């Protein structure tokens, strides 16, 4: 019985990443009035996107604004794969509030 519980715990830990809700994205021209959970807004004024806005995945309710502009620091990048999943790099670390630190990879949160 202990072995069975141990194996079940290993599977839960190993595959919990895949059971997490996925983040979706939408390209918009202006900051949205409200930001739903698991939704990333790519703000695009002109040709190039200039920022990403989404709710903190920890559930604290804070809005996270990430800069994409080449001349500013800090600066993040994003990729969208063939399946339409978004990844953000480098990691996102909140220095105020909840202090969350995470990667967003293929639409899913990977906590650091």
Phi and psi in radians as a Rosetta constraint file:
Dihedral C 1 N 2 CA 2 C 2 CIRCULARHARMONIC -1.102 0.35
Dihedral N 2 CA 2 C 2 N 3 CIRCULARHARMONIC -0.665 0.35
Dihedral C 2 N 3 CA 3 C 3 CIRCULARHARMONIC -1.119 0.35
Dihedral N 3 CA 3 C 3 N 4 CIRCULARHARMONIC -0.732 0.35
Dihedral C 3 N 4 CA 4 C 4 CIRCULARHARMONIC -1.110 0.35
Dihedral N 4 CA 4 C 4 N 5 CIRCULARHARMONIC -0.753 0.35
Dihedral C 4 N 5 CA 5 C 5 CIRCULARHARMONIC -1.105 0.35
Dihedral N 5 CA 5 C 5 N 6 CIRCULARHARMONIC -0.704 0.35
Dihedral C 5 N 6 CA 6 C 6 CIRCULARHARMONIC -1.097 0.35
Dihedral N 6 CA 6 C 6 N 7 CIRCULARHARMONIC -0.766 0.35
Dihedral C 6 N 7 CA 7 C 7 CIRCULARHARMONIC -1.147 0.35
Dihedral N 7 CA 7 C 7 N 8 CIRCULARHARMONIC -0.752 0.35
Dihedral C 7 N 8 CA 8 C 8 CIRCULARHARMONIC -1.084 0.35
Dihedral N 8 CA 8 C 8 N 9 CIRCULARHARMONIC -0.723 0.35
Dihedral C 8 N 9 CA 9 C 9 CIRCULARHARMONIC -1.102 0.35
Dihedral N 9 CA 9 C 9 N 10 CIRCULARHARMONIC -0.680 0.35
Dihedral C 9 N 10 CA 10 C 10 CIRCULARHARMONIC -1.107 0.35
Dihedral N 10 CA 10 C 10 N 11 CIRCULARHARMONIC -0.787 0.35
Dihedral C 10 N 11 CA 11 C 11 CIRCULARHARMONIC -1.092 0.35
Dihedral N 11 CA 11 C 11 N 12 CIRCULARHARMONIC -0.751 0.35
Dihedral C 11 N 12 CA 12 C 12 CIRCULARHARMONIC -1.045 0.35
Dihedral N 12 CA 12 C 12 N 13 CIRCULARHARMONIC -0.784 0.35
Dihedral C 12 N 13 CA 13 C 13 CIRCULARHARMONIC -1.183 0.35
Dihedral N 13 CA 13 C 13 N 14 CIRCULARHARMONIC -0.755 0.35
Dihedral C 13 N 14 CA 14 C 14 CIRCULARHARMONIC -1.165 0.35
Dihedral N 14 CA 14 C 14 N 15 CIRCULARHARMONIC -0.694 0.35
Dihedral C 14 N 15 CA 15 C 15 CIRCULARHARMONIC -1.894 0.35
Dihedral N 15 CA 15 C 15 N 16 CIRCULARHARMONIC 0.183 0.35
Dihedral C 15 N 16 CA 16 C 16 CIRCULARHARMONIC -1.133 0.35
Dihedral N 16 CA 16 C 16 N 17 CIRCULARHARMONIC -0.513 0.35
Dihedral C 16 N 17 CA 17 C 17 CIRCULARHARMONIC -0.966 0.35
Dihedral N 17 CA 17 C 17 N 18 CIRCULARHARMONIC -0.714 0.35
Dihedral C 17 N 18 CA 18 C 18 CIRCULARHARMONIC -1.343 0.35
Dihedral N 18 CA 18 C 18 N 19 CIRCULARHARMONIC -0.294 0.35
Dihedral C 18 N 19 CA 19 C 19 CIRCULARHARMONIC -1.614 0.35
Dihedral N 19 CA 19 C 19 N 20 CIRCULARHARMONIC -0.090 0.35
Dihedral C 19 N 20 CA 20 C 20 CIRCULARHARMONIC -1.190 0.35
Dihedral N 20 CA 20 C 20 N 21 CIRCULARHARMONIC 2.607 0.35
Dihedral C 20 N 21 CA 21 C 21 CIRCULARHARMONIC -1.138 0.35
Dihedral N 21 CA 21 C 21 N 22 CIRCULARHARMONIC 2.537 0.35
Dihedral C 21 N 22 CA 22 C 22 CIRCULARHARMONIC -1.575 0.35
Dihedral N 22 CA 22 C 22 N 23 CIRCULARHARMONIC 2.573 0.35
Dihedral C 22 N 23 CA 23 C 23 CIRCULARHARMONIC -1.502 0.35
Dihedral N 23 CA 23 C 23 N 24 CIRCULARHARMONIC 2.348 0.35
Dihedral C 23 N 24 CA 24 C 24 CIRCULARHARMONIC -1.840 0.35
Dihedral N 24 CA 24 C 24 N 25 CIRCULARHARMONIC 2.939 0.35
Dihedral C 24 N 25 CA 25 C 25 CIRCULARHARMONIC -2.358 0.35
Dihedral N 25 CA 25 C 25 N 26 CIRCULARHARMONIC 2.805 0.35
Dihedral C 25 N 26 CA 26 C 26 CIRCULARHARMONIC -2.559 0.35
Dihedral N 26 CA 26 C 26 N 27 CIRCULARHARMONIC 2.384 0.35
Dihedral C 26 N 27 CA 27 C 27 CIRCULARHARMONIC -1.605 0.35
Dihedral N 27 CA 27 C 27 N 28 CIRCULARHARMONIC 2.202 0.35
Dihedral C 27 N 28 CA 28 C 28 CIRCULARHARMONIC -2.337 0.35
Dihedral N 28 CA 28 C 28 N 29 CIRCULARHARMONIC 2.855 0.35
Dihedral C 28 N 29 CA 29 C 29 CIRCULARHARMONIC -1.611 0.35
Dihedral N 29 CA 29 C 29 N 30 CIRCULARHARMONIC -0.455 0.35
Dihedral C 29 N 30 CA 30 C 30 CIRCULARHARMONIC -2.251 0.35
Dihedral N 30 CA 30 C 30 N 31 CIRCULARHARMONIC 2.815 0.35
Dihedral C 30 N 31 CA 31 C 31 CIRCULARHARMONIC -1.021 0.35
Dihedral N 31 CA 31 C 31 N 32 CIRCULARHARMONIC 2.333 0.35
Dihedral C 31 N 32 CA 32 C 32 CIRCULARHARMONIC -1.257 0.35
Dihedral N 32 CA 32 C 32 N 33 CIRCULARHARMONIC 2.669 0.35
Dihedral C 32 N 33 CA 33 C 33 CIRCULARHARMONIC -1.245 0.35
Dihedral N 33 CA 33 C 33 N 34 CIRCULARHARMONIC -0.648 0.35
Dihedral C 33 N 34 CA 34 C 34 CIRCULARHARMONIC -2.350 0.35
Dihedral N 34 CA 34 C 34 N 35 CIRCULARHARMONIC 2.622 0.35
Dihedral C 34 N 35 CA 35 C 35 CIRCULARHARMONIC -2.117 0.35
Dihedral N 35 CA 35 C 35 N 36 CIRCULARHARMONIC 1.959 0.35
Dihedral C 35 N 36 CA 36 C 36 CIRCULARHARMONIC -1.328 0.35
Dihedral N 36 CA 36 C 36 N 37 CIRCULARHARMONIC 2.753 0.35
Dihedral C 36 N 37 CA 37 C 37 CIRCULARHARMONIC -1.081 0.35
Dihedral N 37 CA 37 C 37 N 38 CIRCULARHARMONIC 2.649 0.35
Dihedral C 37 N 38 CA 38 C 38 CIRCULARHARMONIC 1.000 0.35
Dihedral N 38 CA 38 C 38 N 39 CIRCULARHARMONIC 0.532 0.35
Dihedral C 38 N 39 CA 39 C 39 CIRCULARHARMONIC -2.253 0.35
Dihedral N 39 CA 39 C 39 N 40 CIRCULARHARMONIC 2.160 0.35
Dihedral C 39 N 40 CA 40 C 40 CIRCULARHARMONIC -1.851 0.35
Dihedral N 40 CA 40 C 40 N 41 CIRCULARHARMONIC 2.239 0.35
Dihedral C 40 N 41 CA 41 C 41 CIRCULARHARMONIC -1.766 0.35
Dihedral N 41 CA 41 C 41 N 42 CIRCULARHARMONIC 2.180 0.35
Dihedral C 41 N 42 CA 42 C 42 CIRCULARHARMONIC -1.681 0.35
Dihedral N 42 CA 42 C 42 N 43 CIRCULARHARMONIC 1.956 0.35
Dihedral C 42 N 43 CA 43 C 43 CIRCULARHARMONIC -1.534 0.35
Dihedral N 43 CA 43 C 43 N 44 CIRCULARHARMONIC 2.096 0.35
Dihedral C 43 N 44 CA 44 C 44 CIRCULARHARMONIC -2.207 0.35
Dihedral N 44 CA 44 C 44 N 45 CIRCULARHARMONIC 1.878 0.35
Dihedral C 44 N 45 CA 45 C 45 CIRCULARHARMONIC -1.899 0.35
Dihedral N 45 CA 45 C 45 N 46 CIRCULARHARMONIC 1.853 0.35
Dihedral C 45 N 46 CA 46 C 46 CIRCULARHARMONIC 1.623 0.35
Dihedral N 46 CA 46 C 46 N 47 CIRCULARHARMONIC -2.490 0.35
Dihedral C 46 N 47 CA 47 C 47 CIRCULARHARMONIC -1.429 0.35
Dihedral N 47 CA 47 C 47 N 48 CIRCULARHARMONIC -0.786 0.35
Dihedral C 47 N 48 CA 48 C 48 CIRCULARHARMONIC -1.719 0.35
Dihedral N 48 CA 48 C 48 N 49 CIRCULARHARMONIC 2.474 0.35
Dihedral C 48 N 49 CA 49 C 49 CIRCULARHARMONIC -1.160 0.35
Dihedral N 49 CA 49 C 49 N 50 CIRCULARHARMONIC 2.493 0.35
Dihedral C 49 N 50 CA 50 C 50 CIRCULARHARMONIC -2.026 0.35
Dihedral N 50 CA 50 C 50 N 51 CIRCULARHARMONIC -0.271 0.35
Dihedral C 50 N 51 CA 51 C 51 CIRCULARHARMONIC -2.807 0.35
Dihedral N 51 CA 51 C 51 N 52 CIRCULARHARMONIC 2.857 0.35
Dihedral C 51 N 52 CA 52 C 52 CIRCULARHARMONIC -2.116 0.35
Dihedral N 52 CA 52 C 52 N 53 CIRCULARHARMONIC 2.443 0.35
Dihedral C 52 N 53 CA 53 C 53 CIRCULARHARMONIC -2.338 0.35
Dihedral N 53 CA 53 C 53 N 54 CIRCULARHARMONIC 2.300 0.35
Dihedral C 53 N 54 CA 54 C 54 CIRCULARHARMONIC -2.791 0.35
Dihedral N 54 CA 54 C 54 N 55 CIRCULARHARMONIC 2.905 0.35
Dihedral C 54 N 55 CA 55 C 55 CIRCULARHARMONIC -1.396 0.35
Dihedral N 55 CA 55 C 55 N 56 CIRCULARHARMONIC 2.530 0.35
Dihedral C 55 N 56 CA 56 C 56 CIRCULARHARMONIC -1.032 0.35
Dihedral N 56 CA 56 C 56 N 57 CIRCULARHARMONIC 2.288 0.35
Dihedral C 56 N 57 CA 57 C 57 CIRCULARHARMONIC -1.244 0.35
Dihedral N 57 CA 57 C 57 N 58 CIRCULARHARMONIC -0.171 0.35
Dihedral C 57 N 58 CA 58 C 58 CIRCULARHARMONIC -1.288 0.35
Dihedral N 58 CA 58 C 58 N 59 CIRCULARHARMONIC -0.291 0.35
Dihedral C 58 N 59 CA 59 C 59 CIRCULARHARMONIC 1.713 0.35
Dihedral N 59 CA 59 C 59 N 60 CIRCULARHARMONIC 0.063 0.35
Dihedral C 59 N 60 CA 60 C 60 CIRCULARHARMONIC -1.235 0.35
Dihedral N 60 CA 60 C 60 N 61 CIRCULARHARMONIC -0.306 0.35
Dihedral C 60 N 61 CA 61 C 61 CIRCULARHARMONIC 1.599 0.35
Dihedral N 61 CA 61 C 61 N 62 CIRCULARHARMONIC -0.038 0.35
Dihedral C 61 N 62 CA 62 C 62 CIRCULARHARMONIC -1.273 0.35
Dihedral N 62 CA 62 C 62 N 63 CIRCULARHARMONIC 2.510 0.35
Dihedral C 62 N 63 CA 63 C 63 CIRCULARHARMONIC -1.487 0.35
Dihedral N 63 CA 63 C 63 N 64 CIRCULARHARMONIC 2.364 0.35
Dihedral C 63 N 64 CA 64 C 64 CIRCULARHARMONIC -1.913 0.35
Dihedral N 64 CA 64 C 64 N 65 CIRCULARHARMONIC 2.195 0.35
Dihedral C 64 N 65 CA 65 C 65 CIRCULARHARMONIC -1.976 0.35
Dihedral N 65 CA 65 C 65 N 66 CIRCULARHARMONIC 2.116 0.35
Dihedral C 65 N 66 CA 66 C 66 CIRCULARHARMONIC -2.032 0.35
Dihedral N 66 CA 66 C 66 N 67 CIRCULARHARMONIC 2.318 0.35
Dihedral C 66 N 67 CA 67 C 67 CIRCULARHARMONIC -1.431 0.35
Dihedral N 67 CA 67 C 67 N 68 CIRCULARHARMONIC 2.382 0.35
Dihedral C 67 N 68 CA 68 C 68 CIRCULARHARMONIC -2.005 0.35
Dihedral N 68 CA 68 C 68 N 69 CIRCULARHARMONIC -0.046 0.35
Dihedral C 68 N 69 CA 69 C 69 CIRCULARHARMONIC -1.207 0.35
Dihedral N 69 CA 69 C 69 N 70 CIRCULARHARMONIC 2.364 0.35
Dihedral C 69 N 70 CA 70 C 70 CIRCULARHARMONIC -1.109 0.35
Dihedral N 70 CA 70 C 70 N 71 CIRCULARHARMONIC -0.600 0.35
Dihedral C 70 N 71 CA 71 C 71 CIRCULARHARMONIC -1.526 0.35
Dihedral N 71 CA 71 C 71 N 72 CIRCULARHARMONIC -0.106 0.35
Dihedral C 71 N 72 CA 72 C 72 CIRCULARHARMONIC -1.866 0.35
Dihedral N 72 CA 72 C 72 N 73 CIRCULARHARMONIC 2.723 0.35
Dihedral C 72 N 73 CA 73 C 73 CIRCULARHARMONIC -2.343 0.35
Dihedral N 73 CA 73 C 73 N 74 CIRCULARHARMONIC 2.472 0.35
Dihedral C 73 N 74 CA 74 C 74 CIRCULARHARMONIC -1.256 0.35
Dihedral N 74 CA 74 C 74 N 75 CIRCULARHARMONIC 2.847 0.35
Dihedral C 74 N 75 CA 75 C 75 CIRCULARHARMONIC -2.429 0.35
Dihedral N 75 CA 75 C 75 N 76 CIRCULARHARMONIC 2.407 0.35
Dihedral C 75 N 76 CA 76 C 76 CIRCULARHARMONIC -1.999 0.35
Dihedral N 76 CA 76 C 76 N 77 CIRCULARHARMONIC 2.913 0.35
Dihedral C 76 N 77 CA 77 C 77 CIRCULARHARMONIC -2.257 0.35
Dihedral N 77 CA 77 C 77 N 78 CIRCULARHARMONIC 2.799 0.35
Dihedral C 77 N 78 CA 78 C 78 CIRCULARHARMONIC -2.463 0.35
Dihedral N 78 CA 78 C 78 N 79 CIRCULARHARMONIC 2.708 0.35
Dihedral C 78 N 79 CA 79 C 79 CIRCULARHARMONIC -2.330 0.35
Dihedral N 79 CA 79 C 79 N 80 CIRCULARHARMONIC 2.590 0.35
Dihedral C 79 N 80 CA 80 C 80 CIRCULARHARMONIC -2.111 0.35
Dihedral N 80 CA 80 C 80 N 81 CIRCULARHARMONIC 2.121 0.35
Dihedral C 80 N 81 CA 81 C 81 CIRCULARHARMONIC -1.441 0.35
Dihedral N 81 CA 81 C 81 N 82 CIRCULARHARMONIC -3.120 0.35
Dihedral C 81 N 82 CA 82 C 82 CIRCULARHARMONIC -1.085 0.35
Dihedral N 82 CA 82 C 82 N 83 CIRCULARHARMONIC -0.456 0.35
Dihedral C 82 N 83 CA 83 C 83 CIRCULARHARMONIC -1.518 0.35
Dihedral N 83 CA 83 C 83 N 84 CIRCULARHARMONIC -0.012 0.35
Dihedral C 83 N 84 CA 84 C 84 CIRCULARHARMONIC 1.473 0.35
Dihedral N 84 CA 84 C 84 N 85 CIRCULARHARMONIC 0.378 0.35
Dihedral C 84 N 85 CA 85 C 85 CIRCULARHARMONIC -1.680 0.35
Dihedral N 85 CA 85 C 85 N 86 CIRCULARHARMONIC 2.411 0.35
Dihedral C 85 N 86 CA 86 C 86 CIRCULARHARMONIC -1.712 0.35
Dihedral N 86 CA 86 C 86 N 87 CIRCULARHARMONIC 2.457 0.35
Dihedral C 86 N 87 CA 87 C 87 CIRCULARHARMONIC -2.189 0.35
Dihedral N 87 CA 87 C 87 N 88 CIRCULARHARMONIC 2.480 0.35
Dihedral C 87 N 88 CA 88 C 88 CIRCULARHARMONIC -2.126 0.35
Dihedral N 88 CA 88 C 88 N 89 CIRCULARHARMONIC 2.351 0.35
Dihedral C 88 N 89 CA 89 C 89 CIRCULARHARMONIC -2.533 0.35
Dihedral N 89 CA 89 C 89 N 90 CIRCULARHARMONIC 2.656 0.35
Dihedral C 89 N 90 CA 90 C 90 CIRCULARHARMONIC -1.196 0.35
Dihedral N 90 CA 90 C 90 N 91 CIRCULARHARMONIC -2.913 0.35
Dihedral C 90 N 91 CA 91 C 91 CIRCULARHARMONIC -1.112 0.35
Dihedral N 91 CA 91 C 91 N 92 CIRCULARHARMONIC 2.823 0.35
Dihedral C 91 N 92 CA 92 C 92 CIRCULARHARMONIC -1.854 0.35
Dihedral N 92 CA 92 C 92 N 93 CIRCULARHARMONIC 2.184 0.35
Dihedral C 92 N 93 CA 93 C 93 CIRCULARHARMONIC -2.278 0.35
Dihedral N 93 CA 93 C 93 N 94 CIRCULARHARMONIC 2.067 0.35
Dihedral C 93 N 94 CA 94 C 94 CIRCULARHARMONIC -1.472 0.35
Dihedral N 94 CA 94 C 94 N 95 CIRCULARHARMONIC 2.196 0.35
Dihedral C 94 N 95 CA 95 C 95 CIRCULARHARMONIC -1.630 0.35
Dihedral N 95 CA 95 C 95 N 96 CIRCULARHARMONIC -0.167 0.35
Dihedral C 95 N 96 CA 96 C 96 CIRCULARHARMONIC -2.182 0.35
Dihedral N 96 CA 96 C 96 N 97 CIRCULARHARMONIC 2.914 0.35
Dihedral C 96 N 97 CA 97 C 97 CIRCULARHARMONIC 1.185 0.35
Dihedral N 97 CA 97 C 97 N 98 CIRCULARHARMONIC -2.168 0.35
Dihedral C 97 N 98 CA 98 C 98 CIRCULARHARMONIC -1.285 0.35
Dihedral N 98 CA 98 C 98 N 99 CIRCULARHARMONIC -0.251 0.35
Dihedral C 98 N 99 CA 99 C 99 CIRCULARHARMONIC 1.125 0.35
Dihedral N 99 CA 99 C 99 N 100 CIRCULARHARMONIC 0.451 0.35
Dihedral C 99 N 100 CA 100 C 100 CIRCULARHARMONIC -1.082 0.35
Dihedral N 100 CA 100 C 100 N 101 CIRCULARHARMONIC 2.571 0.35
Dihedral C 100 N 101 CA 101 C 101 CIRCULARHARMONIC -2.468 0.35
Dihedral N 101 CA 101 C 101 N 102 CIRCULARHARMONIC 2.098 0.35
Dihedral C 101 N 102 CA 102 C 102 CIRCULARHARMONIC -2.741 0.35
Dihedral N 102 CA 102 C 102 N 103 CIRCULARHARMONIC 2.818 0.35
Dihedral C 102 N 103 CA 103 C 103 CIRCULARHARMONIC -1.858 0.35
Dihedral N 103 CA 103 C 103 N 104 CIRCULARHARMONIC 2.617 0.35
Dihedral C 103 N 104 CA 104 C 104 CIRCULARHARMONIC -1.997 0.35
Dihedral N 104 CA 104 C 104 N 105 CIRCULARHARMONIC 1.942 0.35
Dihedral C 104 N 105 CA 105 C 105 CIRCULARHARMONIC -2.218 0.35
Dihedral N 105 CA 105 C 105 N 106 CIRCULARHARMONIC 2.143 0.35
Dihedral C 105 N 106 CA 106 C 106 CIRCULARHARMONIC 0.897 0.35
Dihedral N 106 CA 106 C 106 N 107 CIRCULARHARMONIC 0.706 0.35
Dihedral C 106 N 107 CA 107 C 107 CIRCULARHARMONIC 1.426 0.35
Dihedral N 107 CA 107 C 107 N 108 CIRCULARHARMONIC 0.038 0.35
Dihedral C 107 N 108 CA 108 C 108 CIRCULARHARMONIC -2.123 0.35
Dihedral N 108 CA 108 C 108 N 109 CIRCULARHARMONIC 2.617 0.35
Dihedral C 108 N 109 CA 109 C 109 CIRCULARHARMONIC -1.502 0.35
Dihedral N 109 CA 109 C 109 N 110 CIRCULARHARMONIC 2.302 0.35
Dihedral C 109 N 110 CA 110 C 110 CIRCULARHARMONIC -2.094 0.35
Dihedral N 110 CA 110 C 110 N 111 CIRCULARHARMONIC 1.840 0.35
Dihedral C 110 N 111 CA 111 C 111 CIRCULARHARMONIC -1.253 0.35
Dihedral N 111 CA 111 C 111 N 112 CIRCULARHARMONIC 2.488 0.35
